Amino acid sequence: MSLQGRISELAHKHRKLDEKISEEQKRPAADALRVKDLKRKKLKIKEELHWLEAS
């Protein structure tokens, strides 16, 4: 996979995680542990994106 392809894939995953976080937080009984886990995954992807874009 090309560098640009990997960046696009990660950006897509980042957006999807953001949507999942928003959906979970809108629920009346949001699962705080799930939200925390999703945010952690989102941050890891963001860090990898920044690293790849700097390359």
mmCIF file as Biopython writes it, N, C-alpha, C and O atoms, coordinates in Angstrom:
data_model
#
loop_
_atom_site.group_PDB
_atom_site.id
_atom_site.type_symbol
_atom_site.label_atom_id
_atom_site.label_alt_id
_atom_site.label_comp_id
_atom_site.label_asym_id
_atom_site.label_entity_id
_atom_site.label_seq_id
_atom_site.pdbx_PDB_ins_code
_atom_site.Cartn_x
_atom_site.Cartn_y
_atom_site.Cartn_z
_atom_site.occupancy
_atom_site.B_iso_or_equiv
_atom_site.auth_seq_id
_atom_site.auth_asym_id
_atom_site.pdbx_PDB_model_num
ATOM 1   N N  . MET A ? 1  ? 0.849   -1.172 0.000  1.0 0.0 1  A 1 
ATOM 2   C CA . MET A ? 1  ? 0.000   0.000  0.000  1.0 0.0 1  A 1 
ATOM 3   C C  . MET A ? 1  ? 0.897   1.238  0.000  1.0 0.0 1  A 1 
ATOM 4   O O  . MET A ? 1  ? 1.911   1.295  0.696  1.0 0.0 1  A 1 
ATOM 5   N N  . SER A ? 2  ? 0.501   2.213  -0.789 1.0 0.0 2  A 1 
ATOM 6   C CA . SER A ? 2  ? 1.274   3.451  -0.863 1.0 0.0 2  A 1 
ATOM 7   C C  . SER A ? 2  ? 1.097   4.272  0.409  1.0 0.0 2  A 1 
ATOM 8   O O  . SER A ? 2  ? 0.173   4.050  1.192  1.0 0.0 2  A 1 
ATOM 9   N N  . LEU A ? 3  ? 1.984   5.205  0.589  1.0 0.0 3  A 1 
ATOM 10  C CA . LEU A ? 3  ? 1.926   6.093  1.754  1.0 0.0 3  A 1 
ATOM 11  C C  . LEU A ? 3  ? 0.616   6.877  1.758  1.0 0.0 3  A 1 
ATOM 12  O O  . LEU A ? 3  ? -0.046  6.993  2.790  1.0 0.0 3  A 1 
ATOM 13  N N  . GLN A ? 4  ? 0.248   7.416  0.585  1.0 0.0 4  A 1 
ATOM 14  C CA . GLN A ? 4  ? -0.997  8.200  0.504  1.0 0.0 4  A 1 
ATOM 15  C C  . GLN A ? 4  ? -2.211  7.312  0.773  1.0 0.0 4  A 1 
ATOM 16  O O  . GLN A ? 4  ? -3.181  7.756  1.387  1.0 0.0 4  A 1 
ATOM 17  N N  . GLY A ? 5  ? -2.158  6.069  0.318  1.0 0.0 5  A 1 
ATOM 18  C CA . GLY A ? 5  ? -3.250  5.134  0.579  1.0 0.0 5  A 1 
ATOM 19  C C  . GLY A ? 5  ? -3.398  4.847  2.061  1.0 0.0 5  A 1 
ATOM 20  O O  . GLY A ? 5  ? -4.512  4.781  2.580  1.0 0.0 5  A 1 
ATOM 21  N N  . ARG A ? 6  ? -2.282  4.676  2.734  1.0 0.0 6  A 1 
ATOM 22  C CA . ARG A ? 6  ? -2.305  4.425  4.191  1.0 0.0 6  A 1 
ATOM 23  C C  . ARG A ? 6  ? -2.847  5.630  4.938  1.0 0.0 6  A 1 
ATOM 24  O O  . ARG A ? 6  ? -3.626  5.485  5.880  1.0 0.0 6  A 1 
ATOM 25  N N  . ILE A ? 7  ? -2.435  6.824  4.517  1.0 0.0 7  A 1 
ATOM 26  C CA . ILE A ? 7  ? -2.931  8.048  5.150  1.0 0.0 7  A 1 
ATOM 27  C C  . ILE A ? 7  ? -4.441  8.164  4.963  1.0 0.0 7  A 1 
ATOM 28  O O  . ILE A ? 7  ? -5.160  8.502  5.904  1.0 0.0 7  A 1 
ATOM 29  N N  . SER A ? 8  ? -4.921  7.885  3.755  1.0 0.0 8  A 1 
ATOM 30  C CA . SER A ? 8  ? -6.363  7.944  3.483  1.0 0.0 8  A 1 
ATOM 31  C C  . SER A ? 8  ? -7.129  6.940  4.332  1.0 0.0 8  A 1 
ATOM 32  O O  . SER A ? 8  ? -8.190  7.253  4.873  1.0 0.0 8  A 1 
ATOM 33  N N  . GLU A ? 9  ? -6.584  5.730  4.444  1.0 0.0 9  A 1 
ATOM 34  C CA . GLU A ? 9  ? -7.225  4.695  5.240  1.0 0.0 9  A 1 
ATOM 35  C C  . GLU A ? 9  ? -7.307  5.109  6.717  1.0 0.0 9  A 1 
ATOM 36  O O  . GLU A ? 9  ? -8.346  4.945  7.358  1.0 0.0 9  A 1 
ATOM 37  N N  . LEU A ? 10 ? -6.221  5.636  7.237  1.0 0.0 10 A 1 
ATOM 38  C CA . LEU A ? 10 ? -6.211  6.070  8.638  1.0 0.0 10 A 1 
ATOM 39  C C  . LEU A ? 10 ? -7.150  7.242  8.872  1.0 0.0 10 A 1 
ATOM 40  O O  . LEU A ? 10 ? -7.826  7.306  9.899  1.0 0.0 10 A 1 
ATOM 41  N N  . ALA A ? 11 ? -7.195  8.174  7.917  1.0 0.0 11 A 1 
ATOM 42  C CA . ALA A ? 11 ? -8.099  9.324  8.047  1.0 0.0 11 A 1 
ATOM 43  C C  . ALA A ? 11 ? -9.550  8.845  8.075  1.0 0.0 11 A 1 
ATOM 44  O O  . ALA A ? 11 ? -10.367 9.374  8.830  1.0 0.0 11 A 1 
ATOM 45  N N  . HIS A ? 12 ? -9.865  7.858  7.264  1.0 0.0 12 A 1 
ATOM 46  C CA . HIS A ? 12 ? -11.220 7.295  7.247  1.0 0.0 12 A 1 
ATOM 47  C C  . HIS A ? 12 ? -11.546 6.639  8.588  1.0 0.0 12 A 1 
ATOM 48  O O  . HIS A ? 12 ? -12.626 6.851  9.139  1.0 0.0 12 A 1 
ATOM 49  N N  . LYS A ? 13 ? -10.620 5.849  9.107  1.0 0.0 13 A 1 
ATOM 50  C CA . LYS A ? 13 ? -10.825 5.200  10.410 1.0 0.0 13 A 1 
ATOM 51  C C  . LYS A ? 13 ? -11.000 6.245  11.509 1.0 0.0 13 A 1 
ATOM 52  O O  . LYS A ? 13 ? -11.821 6.072  12.409 1.0 0.0 13 A 1 
ATOM 53  N N  . HIS A ? 14 ? -10.228 7.328  11.434 1.0 0.0 14 A 1 
ATOM 54  C CA . HIS A ? 14 ? -10.308 8.401  12.423 1.0 0.0 14 A 1 
ATOM 55  C C  . HIS A ? 14 ? -11.707 9.026  12.417 1.0 0.0 14 A 1 
ATOM 56  O O  . HIS A ? 14 ? -12.293 9.259  13.474 1.0 0.0 14 A 1 
ATOM 57  N N  . ARG A ? 15 ? -12.234 9.294  11.220 1.0 0.0 15 A 1 
ATOM 58  C CA . ARG A ? 15 ? -13.586 9.866  11.103 1.0 0.0 15 A 1 
ATOM 59  C C  . ARG A ? 15 ? -14.639 8.911  11.641 1.0 0.0 15 A 1 
ATOM 60  O O  . ARG A ? 15 ? -15.568 9.329  12.331 1.0 0.0 15 A 1 
ATOM 61  N N  . LYS A ? 16 ? -14.495 7.623  11.324 1.0 0.0 16 A 1 
ATOM 62  C CA . LYS A ? 16 ? -15.466 6.630  11.792 1.0 0.0 16 A 1 
ATOM 63  C C  . LYS A ? 16 ? -15.457 6.528  13.319 1.0 0.0 16 A 1 
ATOM 64  O O  . LYS A ? 16 ? -16.514 6.420  13.941 1.0 0.0 16 A 1 
ATOM 65  N N  . LEU A ? 17 ? -14.280 6.562  13.914 1.0 0.0 17 A 1 
ATOM 66  C CA . LEU A ? 17 ? -14.197 6.526  15.376 1.0 0.0 17 A 1 
ATOM 67  C C  . LEU A ? 17 ? -14.840 7.760  15.984 1.0 0.0 17 A 1 
ATOM 68  O O  . LEU A ? 17 ? -15.500 7.672  17.019 1.0 0.0 17 A 1 
ATOM 69  N N  . ASP A ? 18 ? -14.652 8.905  15.353 1.0 0.0 18 A 1 
ATOM 70  C CA . ASP A ? 18 ? -15.273 10.143 15.829 1.0 0.0 18 A 1 
ATOM 71  C C  . ASP A ? 18 ? -16.799 10.011 15.809 1.0 0.0 18 A 1 
ATOM 72  O O  . ASP A ? 18 ? -17.479 10.444 16.739 1.0 0.0 18 A 1 
ATOM 73  N N  . GLU A ? 19 ? -17.324 9.415  14.749 1.0 0.0 19 A 1 
ATOM 74  C CA . GLU A ? 19 ? -18.774 9.192  14.651 1.0 0.0 19 A 1 
ATOM 75  C C  . GLU A ? 19 ? -19.257 8.246  15.750 1.0 0.0 19 A 1 
ATOM 76  O O  . GLU A ? 19 ? -20.290 8.488  16.375 1.0 0.0 19 A 1 
ATOM 77  N N  . LYS A ? 20 ? -18.507 7.170  15.982 1.0 0.0 20 A 1 
ATOM 78  C CA . LYS A ? 20 ? -18.890 6.207  17.018 1.0 0.0 20 A 1 
ATOM 79  C C  . LYS A ? 20 ? -18.883 6.856  18.399 1.0 0.0 20 A 1 
ATOM 80  O O  . LYS A ? 20 ? -19.763 6.593  19.218 1.0 0.0 20 A 1 
ATOM 81  N N  . ILE A ? 21 ? -17.889 7.703  18.651 1.0 0.0 21 A 1 
ATOM 82  C CA . ILE A ? 21 ? -17.809 8.405  19.940 1.0 0.0 21 A 1 
ATOM 83  C C  . ILE A ? 21 ? -19.021 9.309  20.110 1.0 0.0 21 A 1 
ATOM 84  O O  . ILE A ? 21 ? -19.644 9.326  21.171 1.0 0.0 21 A 1 
ATOM 85  N N  . SER A ? 22 ? -19.352 10.056 19.071 1.0 0.0 22 A 1 
ATOM 86  C CA . SER A ? 22 ? -20.519 10.951 19.130 1.0 0.0 22 A 1 
ATOM 87  C C  . SER A ? 22 ? -21.801 10.168 19.386 1.0 0.0 22 A 1 
ATOM 88  O O  . SER A ? 22 ? -22.621 10.563 20.215 1.0 0.0 22 A 1 
ATOM 89  N N  . GLU A ? 23 ? -21.970 9.057  18.673 1.0 0.0 23 A 1 
ATOM 90  C CA . GLU A ? 23 ? -23.168 8.232  18.856 1.0 0.0 23 A 1 
ATOM 91  C C  . GLU A ? 23 ? -23.250 7.697  20.278 1.0 0.0 23 A 1 
ATOM 92  O O  . GLU A ? 23 ? -24.318 7.714  20.889 1.0 0.0 23 A 1 
ATOM 93  N N  . GLU A ? 24 ? -22.139 7.228  20.802 1.0 0.0 24 A 1 
ATOM 94  C CA . GLU A ? 24 ? -22.127 6.668  22.153 1.0 0.0 24 A 1 
ATOM 95  C C  . GLU A ? 24 ? -22.442 7.751  23.189 1.0 0.0 24 A 1 
ATOM 96  O O  . GLU A ? 24 ? -23.164 7.493  24.152 1.0 0.0 24 A 1 
ATOM 97  N N  . GLN A ? 25 ? -21.915 8.937  22.999 1.0 0.0 25 A 1 
ATOM 98  C CA . GLN A ? 25 ? -22.136 10.010 23.966 1.0 0.0 25 A 1 
ATOM 99  C C  . GLN A ? 25 ? -23.566 10.534 23.923 1.0 0.0 25 A 1 
ATOM 100 O O  . GLN A ? 25 ? -24.035 11.119 24.900 1.0 0.0 25 A 1 
ATOM 101 N N  . LYS A ? 26 ? -24.260 10.338 22.819 1.0 0.0 26 A 1 
ATOM 102 C CA . LYS A ? 26 ? -25.657 10.786 22.706 1.0 0.0 26 A 1 
ATOM 103 C C  . LYS A ? 26 ? -26.622 9.854  23.425 1.0 0.0 26 A 1 
ATOM 104 O O  . LYS A ? 26 ? -27.739 10.245 23.766 1.0 0.0 26 A 1 
ATOM 105 N N  . ARG A ? 27 ? -26.186 8.626  23.653 1.0 0.0 27 A 1 
ATOM 106 C CA . ARG A ? 27 ? -27.055 7.668  24.330 1.0 0.0 27 A 1 
ATOM 107 C C  . ARG A ? 27 ? -27.310 8.115  25.758 1.0 0.0 27 A 1 
ATOM 108 O O  . ARG A ? 27 ? -26.429 8.685  26.402 1.0 0.0 27 A 1 
ATOM 109 N N  . PRO A ? 28 ? -28.510 7.861  26.254 1.0 0.0 28 A 1 
ATOM 110 C CA . PRO A ? 28 ? -28.829 8.258  27.645 1.0 0.0 28 A 1 
ATOM 111 C C  . PRO A ? 28 ? -27.913 7.619  28.685 1.0 0.0 28 A 1 
ATOM 112 O O  . PRO A ? 28 ? -27.542 8.256  29.671 1.0 0.0 28 A 1 
ATOM 113 N N  . ALA A ? 29 ? -27.557 6.371  28.461 1.0 0.0 29 A 1 
ATOM 114 C CA . ALA A ? 29 ? -26.685 5.672  29.410 1.0 0.0 29 A 1 
ATOM 115 C C  . ALA A ? 29 ? -25.369 5.343  28.700 1.0 0.0 29 A 1 
ATOM 116 O O  . ALA A ? 29 ? -25.033 4.176  28.505 1.0 0.0 29 A 1 
ATOM 117 N N  . ALA A ? 30 ? -24.647 6.367  28.327 1.0 0.0 30 A 1 
ATOM 118 C CA . ALA A ? 30 ? -23.392 6.174  27.599 1.0 0.0 30 A 1 
ATOM 119 C C  . ALA A ? 30 ? -22.412 5.355  28.443 1.0 0.0 30 A 1 
ATOM 120 O O  . ALA A ? 30 ? -22.300 5.542  29.655 1.0 0.0 30 A 1 
ATOM 121 N N  . ASP A ? 31 ? -21.719 4.459  27.781 1.0 0.0 31 A 1 
ATOM 122 C CA . ASP A ? 31 ? -20.732 3.605  28.424 1.0 0.0 31 A 1 
ATOM 123 C C  . ASP A ? 31 ? -19.395 4.358  28.443 1.0 0.0 31 A 1 
ATOM 124 O O  . ASP A ? 31 ? -18.709 4.448  27.425 1.0 0.0 31 A 1 
ATOM 125 N N  . ALA A ? 32 ? -19.040 4.889  29.599 1.0 0.0 32 A 1 
ATOM 126 C CA . ALA A ? 32 ? -17.827 5.706  29.723 1.0 0.0 32 A 1 
ATOM 127 C C  . ALA A ? 32 ? -16.570 4.921  29.353 1.0 0.0 32 A 1 
ATOM 128 O O  . ALA A ? 32 ? -15.637 5.480  28.777 1.0 0.0 32 A 1 
ATOM 129 N N  . LEU A ? 33 ? -16.542 3.649  29.676 1.0 0.0 33 A 1 
ATOM 130 C CA . LEU A ? 33 ? -15.374 2.826  29.356 1.0 0.0 33 A 1 
ATOM 131 C C  . LEU A ? 33 ? -15.230 2.649  27.840 1.0 0.0 33 A 1 
ATOM 132 O O  . LEU A ? 33 ? -14.120 2.697  27.309 1.0 0.0 33 A 1 
ATOM 133 N N  . ARG A ? 34 ? -16.343 2.446  27.156 1.0 0.0 34 A 1 
ATOM 134 C CA . ARG A ? 34 ? -16.325 2.312  25.694 1.0 0.0 34 A 1 
ATOM 135 C C  . ARG A ? 34 ? -15.869 3.618  25.052 1.0 0.0 34 A 1 
ATOM 136 O O  . ARG A ? 34 ? -15.069 3.606  24.117 1.0 0.0 34 A 1 
ATOM 137 N N  . VAL A ? 35 ? -16.377 4.746  25.553 1.0 0.0 35 A 1 
ATOM 138 C CA . VAL A ? 35 ? -15.985 6.052  25.009 1.0 0.0 35 A 1 
ATOM 139 C C  . VAL A ? 35 ? -14.492 6.261  25.202 1.0 0.0 35 A 1 
ATOM 140 O O  . VAL A ? 35 ? -13.806 6.729  24.294 1.0 0.0 35 A 1 
ATOM 141 N N  . LYS A ? 36 ? -13.990 5.920  26.369 1.0 0.0 36 A 1 
ATOM 142 C CA . LYS A ? 36 ? -12.564 6.075  26.656 1.0 0.0 36 A 1 
ATOM 143 C C  . LYS A ? 36 ? -11.722 5.213  25.718 1.0 0.0 36 A 1 
ATOM 144 O O  . LYS A ? 36 ? -10.687 5.658  25.220 1.0 0.0 36 A 1 
ATOM 145 N N  . ASP A ? 37 ? -12.166 3.987  25.482 1.0 0.0 37 A 1 
ATOM 146 C CA . ASP A ? 37 ? -11.448 3.078  24.583 1.0 0.0 37 A 1 
ATOM 147 C C  . ASP A ? 37 ? -11.457 3.614  23.141 1.0 0.0 37 A 1 
ATOM 148 O O  . ASP A ? 37 ? -10.435 3.578  22.457 1.0 0.0 37 A 1 
ATOM 149 N N  . LEU A ? 38 ? -12.599 4.103  22.694 1.0 0.0 38 A 1 
ATOM 150 C CA . LEU A ? 38 ? -12.697 4.661  21.347 1.0 0.0 38 A 1 
ATOM 151 C C  . LEU A ? 38 ? -11.793 5.891  21.197 1.0 0.0 38 A 1 
ATOM 152 O O  . LEU A ? 38 ? -11.141 6.067  20.168 1.0 0.0 38 A 1 
ATOM 153 N N  . LYS A ? 39 ? -11.760 6.729  22.221 1.0 0.0 39 A 1 
ATOM 154 C CA . LYS A ? 39 ? -10.909 7.919  22.174 1.0 0.0 39 A 1 
ATOM 155 C C  . LYS A ? 39 ? -9.433  7.541  22.145 1.0 0.0 39 A 1 
ATOM 156 O O  . LYS A ? 39 ? -8.635  8.194  21.473 1.0 0.0 39 A 1 
ATOM 157 N N  . ARG A ? 40 ? -9.073  6.496  22.868 1.0 0.0 40 A 1 
ATOM 158 C CA . ARG A ? 40 ? -7.682  6.028  22.873 1.0 0.0 40 A 1 
ATOM 159 C C  . ARG A ? 40 ? -7.281  5.541  21.477 1.0 0.0 40 A 1 
ATOM 160 O O  . ARG A ? 40 ? -6.193  5.850  20.992 1.0 0.0 40 A 1 
ATOM 161 N N  . LYS A ? 41 ? -8.171  4.776  20.840 1.0 0.0 41 A 1 
ATOM 162 C CA . LYS A ? 41 ? -7.906  4.294  19.483 1.0 0.0 41 A 1 
ATOM 163 C C  . LYS A ? 41 ? -7.789  5.467  18.507 1.0 0.0 41 A 1 
ATOM 164 O O  . LYS A ? 41 ? -6.921  5.475  17.635 1.0 0.0 41 A 1 
ATOM 165 N N  . LYS A ? 42 ? -8.665  6.446  18.664 1.0 0.0 42 A 1 
ATOM 166 C CA . LYS A ? 42 ? -8.655  7.620  17.796 1.0 0.0 42 A 1 
ATOM 167 C C  . LYS A ? 42 ? -7.337  8.384  17.945 1.0 0.0 42 A 1 
ATOM 168 O O  . LYS A ? 42 ? -6.768  8.839  16.953 1.0 0.0 42 A 1 
ATOM 169 N N  . LEU A ? 43 ? -6.859  8.524  19.162 1.0 0.0 43 A 1 
ATOM 170 C CA . LEU A ? 43 ? -5.603  9.226  19.411 1.0 0.0 43 A 1 
ATOM 171 C C  . LEU A ? 43 ? -4.419  8.485  18.790 1.0 0.0 43 A 1 
ATOM 172 O O  . LEU A ? 43 ? -3.525  9.113  18.223 1.0 0.0 43 A 1 
ATOM 173 N N  . LYS A ? 44 ? -4.407  7.159  18.893 1.0 0.0 44 A 1 
ATOM 174 C CA . LYS A ? 44 ? -3.316  6.382  18.283 1.0 0.0 44 A 1 
ATOM 175 C C  . LYS A ? 44 ? -3.293  6.583  16.770 1.0 0.0 44 A 1 
ATOM 176 O O  . LYS A ? 44 ? -2.227  6.722  16.172 1.0 0.0 44 A 1 
ATOM 177 N N  . ILE A ? 45 ? -4.464  6.597  16.162 1.0 0.0 45 A 1 
ATOM 178 C CA . ILE A ? 45 ? -4.546  6.810  14.719 1.0 0.0 45 A 1 
ATOM 179 C C  . ILE A ? 45 ? -4.074  8.221  14.367 1.0 0.0 45 A 1 
ATOM 180 O O  . ILE A ? 45 ? -3.356  8.412  13.385 1.0 0.0 45 A 1 
ATOM 181 N N  . LYS A ? 46 ? -4.475  9.192  15.160 1.0 0.0 46 A 1 
ATOM 182 C CA . LYS A ? 46 ? -4.061  10.579 14.909 1.0 0.0 46 A 1 
ATOM 183 C C  . LYS A ? 46 ? -2.542  10.715 14.993 1.0 0.0 46 A 1 
ATOM 184 O O  . LYS A ? 46 ? -1.924  11.386 14.166 1.0 0.0 46 A 1 
ATOM 185 N N  . GLU A ? 47 ? -1.951  10.080 15.988 1.0 0.0 47 A 1 
ATOM 186 C CA . GLU A ? 47 ? -0.491  10.128 16.136 1.0 0.0 47 A 1 
ATOM 187 C C  . GLU A ? 47 ? 0.197   9.483  14.938 1.0 0.0 47 A 1 
ATOM 188 O O  . GLU A ? 47 ? 1.193   10.004 14.435 1.0 0.0 47 A 1 
ATOM 189 N N  . GLU A ? 48 ? -0.335  8.346  14.480 1.0 0.0 48 A 1 
ATOM 190 C CA . GLU A ? 48 ? 0.267   7.682  13.307 1.0 0.0 48 A 1 
ATOM 191 C C  . GLU A ? 48 ? 0.104   8.551  12.065 1.0 0.0 48 A 1 
ATOM 192 O O  . GLU A ? 48 ? 1.014   8.633  11.240 1.0 0.0 48 A 1 
ATOM 193 N N  . LEU A ? 49 ? -1.050  9.201  11.927 1.0 0.0 49 A 1 
ATOM 194 C CA . LEU A ? 49 ? -1.268  10.098 10.791 1.0 0.0 49 A 1 
ATOM 195 C C  . LEU A ? 49 ? -0.237  11.234 10.778 1.0 0.0 49 A 1 
ATOM 196 O O  . LEU A ? 49 ? 0.361   11.531 9.743  1.0 0.0 49 A 1 
ATOM 197 N N  . HIS A ? 50 ? -0.043  11.849 11.920 1.0 0.0 50 A 1 
ATOM 198 C CA . HIS A ? 50 ? 0.946   12.951 12.008 1.0 0.0 50 A 1 
ATOM 199 C C  . HIS A ? 50 ? 2.342   12.451 11.665 1.0 0.0 50 A 1 
ATOM 200 O O  . HIS A ? 50 ? 3.100   13.141 10.984 1.0 0.0 50 A 1 
ATOM 201 N N  . TRP A ? 51 ? 2.681   11.266 12.129 1.0 0.0 51 A 1 
ATOM 202 C CA . TRP A ? 51 ? 4.000   10.707 11.841 1.0 0.0 51 A 1 
ATOM 203 C C  . TRP A ? 51 ? 4.167   10.445 10.343 1.0 0.0 51 A 1 
ATOM 204 O O  . TRP A ? 51 ? 5.203   10.761 9.757  1.0 0.0 51 A 1 
ATOM 205 N N  . LEU A ? 52 ? 3.126   9.859  9.731  1.0 0.0 52 A 1 
ATOM 206 C CA . LEU A ? 52 ? 3.200   9.560  8.294  1.0 0.0 52 A 1 
ATOM 207 C C  . LEU A ? 52 ? 3.235   10.831 7.450  1.0 0.0 52 A 1 
ATOM 208 O O  . LEU A ? 52 ? 3.969   10.911 6.465  1.0 0.0 52 A 1 
ATOM 209 N N  . GLU A ? 53 ? 2.436   11.825 7.844  1.0 0.0 53 A 1 
ATOM 210 C CA . GLU A ? 53 ? 2.410   13.077 7.076  1.0 0.0 53 A 1 
ATOM 211 C C  . GLU A ? 53 ? 3.719   13.825 7.185  1.0 0.0 53 A 1 
ATOM 212 O O  . GLU A ? 53 ? 4.090   14.567 6.275  1.0 0.0 53 A 1 
ATOM 213 N N  . ALA A ? 54 ? 4.424   13.640 8.288  1.0 0.0 54 A 1 
ATOM 214 C CA . ALA A ? 54 ? 5.718   14.312 8.464  1.0 0.0 54 A 1 
ATOM 215 C C  . ALA A ? 54 ? 6.822   13.626 7.664  1.0 0.0 54 A 1 
ATOM 216 O O  . ALA A ? 54 ? 7.875   14.213 7.419  1.0 0.0 54 A 1 
ATOM 217 N N  . SER A ? 55 ? 6.576   12.378 7.260  1.0 0.0 55 A 1 
ATOM 218 C CA . SER A ? 55 ? 7.583   11.621 6.494  1.0 0.0 55 A 1 
ATOM 219 C C  . SER A ? 55 ? 7.773   12.174 5.103  1.0 0.0 55 A 1 
ATOM 220 O O  . SER A ? 55 ? 8.582   11.651 4.336  1.0 0.0 55 A 1 
#
